[in-house]
Amino acid sequence: MVLTDIYTIFEQRKLKMQNMLKGKNGVSSSKKLELEGALNEIEMFLSTLEYYKNVPKNVPEPDLETPIDDRSFLSKLFKK
């Protein structure tokens, strides 16, 4: 699946959730908070997709497969 397809899927999901919040049936306050939180997450995800769509292709991607160095700050944070 390409980024534009993923973007379209999440954009449609965002619109459905916004329509649910605006609907006449009303949504309970707890569900409303859940929907607003999900909308914020979707908007953040869409912004991230937009960013990567606009990044020049010659910029190297971060290496996410290399293990965390034992001396690094993150390794101390996530030590069990």
For each residue, the residues with C-beta under 8 A, 3 or more apart:
1: 5 6
2: 5 6
3: 6 7 49 52 53
4: 7 8
5: 1 2 8 9
6: 1 2 3 9 10 49
7: 3 4 10 11 46 49 50 53
8: 4 5 11 12
9: 5 6 12 13
10: 6 7 13 14 42 45 46 49
11: 7 8 14 15 46
12: 8 9 15 16
13: 9 10 16 17 42
14: 10 11 17 18 39 42 43 46
15: 11 12 18 19
16: 12 13 19 20
17: 13 14 20 21 35 38 39 42
18: 14 15 21 22 39
19: 15 16 22 23
20: 16 17 23 27 35
21: 17 18 27 32 35 36 39
22: 18 19
23: 19 20 26 27
24:
25:
26: 23
27: 20 21 23 31 32 35
28: 31 32
29: 32 33
30: 33 34
31: 27 28 34 35
32: 21 27 28 29 35 36
33: 29 30 36 37
34: 30 31 37 38
35: 17 20 21 27 31 32 38 39
36: 21 32 33 39 40
37: 33 34 40 41
38: 17 34 35 41 42
39: 14 17 18 21 35 36 42 43
40: 36 37 43 44
41: 37 38 44 45
42: 10 13 14 17 38 39 45 46
43: 14 39 40 46 47
44: 40 41 47 48
45: 10 41 42 48 49
46: 7 10 11 14 42 43 49 50
47: 43 44 50 51
48: 44 45 51 52
49: 3 6 7 10 45 46 52 53
50: 7 46 47 53 54
51: 47 48 54 55
52: 3 48 49 55
53: 3 7 49 50
54: 50 51
55: 51 52 59
56: 59
57:
58:
59: 55 56
60:
61:
62:
63: 66
64:
65:
66: 63
67:
68: 72 74 75 78
69: 72 75
70: 75
71: 75
72: 68 69 75 76
73: 76 77
74: 68 77 78
75: 68 69 70 71 72 78 79
76: 72 73 79
77: 73 74
78: 68 74 75
79: 75 76
80:
